[in-house]
Amino acid sequence: MITYRVGNNIPVDEVKALYEASTLGQRRPIDDPGTLEAMMQNANLVVTAWDADELVGISRTLTDFVYVGYLSDLAVHERCQRQGIGIGLIERTRAAMGPKSKLILLAAPAAVDYYPRIGFTHHPQAWILSATDPFPTSASS
């Protein structure tokens, strides 16, 4: 039986193991424990799914709890996928965010077809600026 918890006090080694078992580890800095721990501690809404004492799912969100939340990570252990755990994580995330808040995410390539099936709509105006991308500073404008 899967149980859900809210909170970000999860040992970083358990988060790393889940990310590896869900393929999210391919796109996250799992070999940098300090960064991974900071990602967890600085997220202000973390919902987890547990099979007894094993972490099998996570939803990590940055939100203002009123208007918008960025669902930065949604991961479910590969052996537990297609059991409704991802939907359960999103349902609990939305409930914690408030009745007027919207949820925004960037889908992993393998999950592009998943989100429309569960009610998300595509938004073509998303933009990304990575830390290493060039950006004109006020001194160079």
ZIURQUI-V632996 format. One line per field, one symbol per residue. ss: DSSP state (@ for helix, = for strand, . for the rest). psi: psi as a letter, one per 40 degrees, with the letter a starting at -180 (. if undefined). A space follows every 10 residues. Layout:
ss=???
psi=???
//
This chain:
ss=.=====.... .@@@@@@@@@ @@.@@@@... ..@@@@@@@@ @@..====== =..======= ===....=== ======.@@@ ....@@@@@@ @@@@@@@... .===....@@ @@@@@@@... .......... .......... .
psi=hhiiihiegh hddddddddd eeedddeige egdddddddd dehehhhihh gbehheiihh ihieeddiih gdhhhhhdee ifeedddddd dddddddiee iihiihiide ededdddeei ihhefiihhi deiihhidde .
//
